[in-house]
Amino acid sequence: MIRQSCQSLLKTSQNRVAKSIIRSSSTTKPPPTHHDLPSFLTHARSTSLSPNSTLYVGTHYEYLCLTTLRRLAFTLTRTGGRSDHGIDLLGHWHLPSLPHPLRALVQCKALRSKPTPSLIRELEGMYAGAPPGWRNSGENGNTVAVLCAKKAATDGVRQAVRRSKVPVVWAMVEDLEKDGEGRVRQVLWNGRVRELGAEGVGVGLRYLPGGGEGVQVEKEVVLTWSGKVWEPDLEGNVEKG
């Protein structure tokens, strides 16, 4: 009962911040007509939004990341809007090593080109301009900056993540381009994230069933805890096992 109450308060908090960001983007903008990937696809069809447009590609990838990152215990809300402080998604990261989740600010980059260290600098700028209450300060800081991209981190990006003074999480989220399905292919974070409480949490690979003979086995990244694969439940609550 206590856990459910905490989860309800956390969800209310992140929704309140997301709505505040959305409202600040425009006083005349009509309310959003989509809230997840299926509703966005319906909206895109009804408005004849081209799948090749920047708006379509960016929004589609944001919703894909929102859904796919749940497997890594992120519970997120899409912000949207032009004045979103560079934040595409915000919410919480529920780790088995902590009694309370970390806050998470997420940027989603649907780029087909190789990522560069400039993406980390942009992420740091987003982090510095985060809304009040979502900025780390002193010993009470508990916010991580997450960058999702379609490509794996290059050596330059890895170095930028390690050097950053901001708690940075890098996630490669691949769009399988079928039924709105995504896969987490790579996750890495720096020492600042470990300092916030991720010590003991690791990353492993899970081999997915199916495909049949002669078909390449599919893999996805999972979190580990104490050397074992760790799974959050469907509501984002922590399951220690």
C-alpha positions as a LaTeX table, in Angstrom:
\begin{tabular}{lrrr}
\hline
Residue & $x$ (\AA) & $y$ (\AA) & $z$ (\AA) \\
\hline
Met1 & 0.00 & 0.00 & 0.00 \\
Ile2 & 2.85 & 2.40 & 0.89 \\
Arg3 & 4.64 & 1.60 & $-2.38$ \\
Gln4 & 1.48 & 2.22 & $-4.40$ \\
Ser5 & 0.96 & 5.57 & $-2.62$ \\
Cys6 & 4.55 & 6.63 & $-3.39$ \\
Gln7 & 4.14 & 5.62 & $-7.01$ \\
Ser8 & 0.93 & 7.64 & $-7.24$ \\
Leu9 & 2.63 & 10.73 & $-5.80$ \\
Leu10 & 5.60 & 10.38 & $-8.16$ \\
Lys11 & 3.35 & 10.03 & $-11.20$ \\
Thr12 & 1.29 & 13.04 & $-10.12$ \\
Ser13 & 4.49 & 15.07 & $-9.68$ \\
Gln14 & 5.94 & 14.21 & $-13.10$ \\
Asn15 & 2.59 & 14.83 & $-14.82$ \\
Arg16 & 2.33 & 18.24 & $-13.13$ \\
Val17 & 5.81 & 19.25 & $-14.37$ \\
Ala18 & 5.10 & 17.92 & $-17.87$ \\
Lys19 & 1.82 & 19.83 & $-18.06$ \\
Ser20 & 3.60 & 22.98 & $-16.84$ \\
Ile21 & 6.16 & 22.67 & $-19.64$ \\
Ile22 & 3.44 & 22.00 & $-22.21$ \\
Arg23 & 1.43 & 25.03 & $-21.07$ \\
Ser24 & 4.49 & 27.29 & $-21.23$ \\
Ser25 & 5.06 & 26.39 & $-24.90$ \\
Ser26 & 2.03 & 28.35 & $-26.05$ \\
Thr27 & $-1.02$ & 30.01 & $-24.54$ \\
Thr28 & $-3.06$ & 29.57 & $-27.72$ \\
Lys29 & $-2.02$ & 26.05 & $-28.69$ \\
Pro30 & $-4.92$ & 23.53 & $-28.59$ \\
Pro31 & $-4.67$ & 20.55 & $-26.23$ \\
Pro32 & $-2.58$ & 17.60 & $-27.48$ \\
Thr33 & $-4.38$ & 15.10 & $-29.68$ \\
His34 & $-2.09$ & 12.19 & $-28.86$ \\
His35 & $-0.54$ & 10.73 & $-25.71$ \\
Asp36 & 1.19 & 7.54 & $-26.88$ \\
Leu37 & 2.42 & 5.90 & $-30.07$ \\
Pro38 & $-0.92$ & 4.39 & $-31.20$ \\
Ser39 & $-2.79$ & 7.69 & $-30.72$ \\
Phe40 & $-0.01$ & 9.58 & $-32.51$ \\
Leu41 & $-0.19$ & 7.23 & $-35.49$ \\
Thr42 & $-3.95$ & 7.77 & $-35.62$ \\
His43 & $-3.42$ & 11.53 & $-35.46$ \\
Ala44 & $-0.77$ & 11.38 & $-38.22$ \\
Arg45 & $-3.10$ & 9.47 & $-40.53$ \\
Ser46 & $-6.03$ & 11.79 & $-39.87$ \\
Thr47 & $-3.94$ & 14.89 & $-40.59$ \\
Ser48 & $-2.00$ & 13.35 & $-43.51$ \\
Leu49 & 1.26 & 14.04 & $-41.70$ \\
Ser50 & 4.10 & 12.76 & $-43.87$ \\
Pro51 & 6.18 & 9.94 & $-42.28$ \\
Asn52 & 9.21 & 11.67 & $-43.78$ \\
Ser53 & 8.59 & 14.98 & $-42.02$ \\
Thr54 & 10.80 & 16.08 & $-39.14$ \\
Leu55 & 7.76 & 16.35 & $-36.85$ \\
Tyr56 & 6.64 & 12.80 & $-37.59$ \\
Val57 & 10.09 & 11.25 & $-37.24$ \\
Gly58 & 10.88 & 13.09 & $-34.01$ \\
Thr59 & 7.53 & 12.49 & $-32.30$ \\
His60 & 7.42 & 8.84 & $-33.35$ \\
Tyr61 & 10.88 & 8.24 & $-31.88$ \\
Glu62 & 10.01 & 10.01 & $-28.62$ \\
Tyr63 & 7.02 & 7.74 & $-28.08$ \\
Leu64 & 9.07 & 4.71 & $-29.09$ \\
Cys65 & 11.71 & 5.58 & $-26.47$ \\
Leu66 & 9.05 & 6.26 & $-23.83$ \\
Thr67 & 7.63 & 2.76 & $-24.32$ \\
Thr68 & 10.91 & 0.89 & $-24.80$ \\
Leu69 & 12.67 & 2.41 & $-21.76$ \\
Arg70 & 10.01 & 0.93 & $-19.47$ \\
Arg71 & 11.95 & $-2.32$ & $-19.76$ \\
Leu72 & 14.81 & $-0.55$ & $-18.00$ \\
Ala73 & 12.49 & 0.71 & $-15.23$ \\
Phe74 & 11.91 & 4.22 & $-16.59$ \\
Thr75 & 8.42 & 5.66 & $-16.18$ \\
Leu76 & 8.21 & 8.70 & $-18.43$ \\
Thr77 & 5.88 & 11.37 & $-19.79$ \\
Arg78 & 6.31 & 13.17 & $-23.11$ \\
Thr79 & 6.50 & 16.96 & $-22.73$ \\
Gly80 & 6.08 & 18.26 & $-26.31$ \\
Gly81 & 5.92 & 21.93 & $-27.22$ \\
Arg82 & 8.43 & 24.46 & $-28.48$ \\
Ser83 & 9.42 & 25.79 & $-25.05$ \\
Asp84 & 10.16 & 22.44 & $-23.45$ \\
His85 & 13.67 & 23.44 & $-22.33$ \\
Gly86 & 15.06 & 20.79 & $-24.69$ \\
Ile87 & 13.36 & 18.04 & $-22.67$ \\
Asp88 & 11.51 & 15.43 & $-24.72$ \\
Leu89 & 10.57 & 13.09 & $-21.88$ \\
Leu90 & 10.69 & 13.35 & $-18.11$ \\
Gly91 & 9.92 & 11.02 & $-15.27$ \\
His92 & 11.67 & 8.59 & $-12.96$ \\
Trp93 & 14.18 & 5.74 & $-13.02$ \\
His94 & 13.36 & 2.99 & $-10.53$ \\
Leu95 & 16.57 & 1.20 & $-9.53$ \\
Pro96 & 16.78 & $-1.82$ & $-7.22$ \\
Ser97 & 19.68 & $-0.20$ & $-5.37$ \\
Leu98 & 17.58 & 2.73 & $-4.14$ \\
Pro99 & 14.47 & 3.02 & $-1.93$ \\
His100 & 13.24 & 5.94 & $-4.07$ \\
Pro101 & 13.61 & 6.48 & $-7.82$ \\
Leu102 & 15.92 & 8.95 & $-9.49$ \\
Arg103 & 14.43 & 11.76 & $-11.56$ \\
Ala104 & 15.13 & 11.50 & $-15.29$ \\
Leu105 & 15.26 & 14.14 & $-18.03$ \\
Val106 & 15.43 & 12.63 & $-21.51$ \\
Gln107 & 16.41 & 13.85 & $-24.96$ \\
Cys108 & 15.59 & 11.65 & $-27.98$ \\
Lys109 & 17.70 & 11.96 & $-31.13$ \\
Ala110 & 16.28 & 10.16 & $-34.17$ \\
Leu111 & 19.46 & 10.72 & $-36.17$ \\
Arg112 & 20.60 & 8.27 & $-38.84$ \\
Ser113 & 24.16 & 9.58 & $-38.78$ \\
Lys114 & 26.80 & 8.57 & $-36.24$ \\
Pro115 & 26.44 & 10.42 & $-32.93$ \\
Thr116 & 29.05 & 13.00 & $-31.96$ \\
Pro117 & 30.23 & 14.44 & $-28.61$ \\
Ser118 & 28.23 & 17.60 & $-29.38$ \\
Leu119 & 25.11 & 15.66 & $-28.37$ \\
Ile120 & 26.47 & 15.31 & $-24.84$ \\
Arg121 & 27.18 & 19.04 & $-24.67$ \\
Glu122 & 23.62 & 19.72 & $-25.76$ \\
Leu123 & 22.36 & 17.29 & $-23.11$ \\
Glu124 & 24.37 & 19.14 & $-20.47$ \\
Gly125 & 22.76 & 22.41 & $-21.56$ \\
Met126 & 19.31 & 20.87 & $-21.23$ \\
Tyr127 & 20.22 & 19.62 & $-17.78$ \\
Ala128 & 21.44 & 23.05 & $-16.66$ \\
Gly129 & 18.17 & 24.65 & $-17.81$ \\
Ala130 & 15.87 & 22.07 & $-16.22$ \\
Pro131 & 12.70 & 23.22 & $-14.41$ \\
Pro132 & 12.94 & 24.04 & $-10.69$ \\
Gly133 & 12.89 & 20.90 & $-8.60$ \\
Trp134 & 14.54 & 18.86 & $-11.35$ \\
Arg135 & 18.01 & 20.35 & $-11.02$ \\
Asn136 & 20.66 & 18.69 & $-8.88$ \\
Ser137 & 21.88 & 20.82 & $-6.03$ \\
Gly138 & 24.11 & 19.85 & $-3.14$ \\
Glu139 & 23.67 & 16.47 & $-1.49$ \\
Asn140 & 19.98 & 16.28 & $-2.42$ \\
Gly141 & 20.53 & 16.02 & $-6.16$ \\
Asn142 & 18.97 & 12.94 & $-7.72$ \\
Thr143 & 18.36 & 13.79 & $-11.39$ \\
Val144 & 19.99 & 12.03 & $-14.33$ \\
Ala145 & 20.19 & 13.24 & $-17.93$ \\
Val146 & 19.37 & 10.54 & $-20.48$ \\
Leu147 & 20.17 & 10.64 & $-24.17$ \\
Cys148 & 18.46 & 8.17 & $-26.53$ \\
Ala149 & 19.83 & 7.64 & $-30.02$ \\
Lys150 & 19.37 & 5.18 & $-32.87$ \\
Lys151 & 23.10 & 4.54 & $-33.22$ \\
Ala152 & 25.68 & 3.14 & $-30.81$ \\
Ala153 & 27.97 & 5.53 & $-28.95$ \\
Thr154 & 31.24 & 6.23 & $-30.74$ \\
Asp155 & 34.57 & 6.40 & $-28.89$ \\
Gly156 & 34.23 & 10.19 & $-28.82$ \\
Val157 & 30.76 & 9.98 & $-27.28$ \\
Arg158 & 31.94 & 7.45 & $-24.69$ \\
Gln159 & 34.73 & 9.79 & $-23.65$ \\
Ala160 & 32.32 & 12.74 & $-23.44$ \\
Val161 & 29.98 & 10.71 & $-21.23$ \\
Arg162 & 32.84 & 9.71 & $-18.92$ \\
Arg163 & 34.18 & 13.28 & $-18.67$ \\
Ser164 & 30.83 & 14.96 & $-18.09$ \\
Lys165 & 30.20 & 16.47 & $-14.66$ \\
Val166 & 26.51 & 15.73 & $-15.22$ \\
Pro167 & 25.00 & 12.30 & $-14.37$ \\
Val168 & 24.62 & 11.02 & $-17.95$ \\
Val169 & 22.93 & 7.86 & $-19.21$ \\
Trp170 & 23.32 & 6.89 & $-22.88$ \\
Ala171 & 20.76 & 4.52 & $-24.40$ \\
Met172 & 20.75 & 3.21 & $-27.95$ \\
Val173 & 17.09 & 2.58 & $-28.76$ \\
Glu174 & 16.59 & 0.95 & $-32.13$ \\
Asp175 & 13.36 & 1.30 & $-34.08$ \\
Leu176 & 12.49 & $-2.14$ & $-35.44$ \\
Glu177 & 10.08 & $-0.43$ & $-37.86$ \\
Lys178 & 7.33 & $-2.93$ & $-37.20$ \\
Asp179 & 4.26 & $-2.45$ & $-35.01$ \\
Gly180 & 5.90 & 0.41 & $-33.13$ \\
Glu181 & 8.39 & $-1.94$ & $-31.49$ \\
Gly182 & 11.80 & $-0.89$ & $-30.22$ \\
Arg183 & 14.85 & $-2.55$ & $-28.69$ \\
Val184 & 17.45 & $-1.27$ & $-26.26$ \\
Arg185 & 20.78 & $-2.23$ & $-27.82$ \\
Gln186 & 23.25 & $-0.31$ & $-25.65$ \\
Val187 & 23.25 & 1.39 & $-22.25$ \\
Leu188 & 26.12 & 3.12 & $-20.50$ \\
Trp189 & 26.47 & 5.72 & $-17.78$ \\
Asn190 & 29.21 & 7.64 & $-16.02$ \\
Gly191 & 30.55 & 7.78 & $-12.48$ \\
Arg192 & 28.18 & 10.59 & $-11.51$ \\
Val193 & 25.23 & 8.22 & $-12.01$ \\
Arg194 & 26.88 & 5.60 & $-9.80$ \\
Glu195 & 27.37 & 8.27 & $-7.14$ \\
Leu196 & 23.62 & 8.91 & $-7.16$ \\
Gly197 & 22.95 & 5.29 & $-6.23$ \\
Ala198 & 23.47 & 3.07 & $-9.27$ \\
Glu199 & 26.35 & 1.24 & $-7.60$ \\
Gly200 & 25.78 & $-2.50$ & $-8.02$ \\
Val201 & 23.47 & $-2.05$ & $-11.00$ \\
Gly202 & 24.91 & $-3.36$ & $-14.25$ \\
Val203 & 24.05 & $-4.11$ & $-17.85$ \\
Gly204 & 23.69 & $-7.49$ & $-19.53$ \\
Leu205 & 22.31 & $-9.10$ & $-22.69$ \\
Arg206 & 19.17 & $-11.17$ & $-23.08$ \\
Tyr207 & 18.69 & $-13.46$ & $-26.05$ \\
Leu208 & 15.14 & $-13.36$ & $-27.36$ \\
Pro209 & 13.33 & $-16.51$ & $-28.53$ \\
Gly210 & 11.93 & $-17.01$ & $-32.01$ \\
Gly211 & 13.25 & $-16.55$ & $-35.50$ \\
Gly212 & 13.65 & $-20.20$ & $-36.46$ \\
Glu213 & 16.60 & $-22.03$ & $-37.95$ \\
Gly214 & 19.04 & $-19.92$ & $-39.92$ \\
Val215 & 17.72 & $-16.64$ & $-38.49$ \\
Gln216 & 20.07 & $-14.45$ & $-36.45$ \\
Val217 & 19.29 & $-14.56$ & $-32.73$ \\
Glu218 & 18.00 & $-11.21$ & $-31.49$ \\
Lys219 & 19.45 & $-9.59$ & $-28.38$ \\
Glu220 & 18.45 & $-6.74$ & $-26.12$ \\
Val221 & 20.06 & $-4.98$ & $-23.20$ \\
Val222 & 18.74 & $-5.60$ & $-19.69$ \\
Leu223 & 19.68 & $-4.33$ & $-16.25$ \\
Thr224 & 21.38 & $-6.59$ & $-13.73$ \\
Trp225 & 21.42 & $-6.44$ & $-9.97$ \\
Ser226 & 23.91 & $-8.40$ & $-7.89$ \\
Gly227 & 24.97 & $-10.23$ & $-11.04$ \\
Lys228 & 21.47 & $-11.39$ & $-12.00$ \\
Val229 & 19.02 & $-10.10$ & $-14.60$ \\
Trp230 & 16.63 & $-7.71$ & $-12.91$ \\
Glu231 & 13.15 & $-6.84$ & $-14.15$ \\
Pro232 & 10.78 & $-4.08$ & $-13.04$ \\
Asp233 & 7.11 & $-4.97$ & $-12.93$ \\
Leu234 & 4.73 & $-3.51$ & $-15.54$ \\
Glu235 & 3.83 & $-0.59$ & $-13.30$ \\
Gly236 & 7.45 & 0.47 & $-12.86$ \\
Asn237 & 7.64 & $-0.73$ & $-9.26$ \\
Val238 & 10.86 & $-2.28$ & $-8.03$ \\
Glu239 & 11.17 & $-6.02$ & $-7.88$ \\
Lys240 & 14.27 & $-7.19$ & $-6.10$ \\
Gly241 & 15.09 & $-10.74$ & $-6.98$ \\
\hline
\end{tabular}
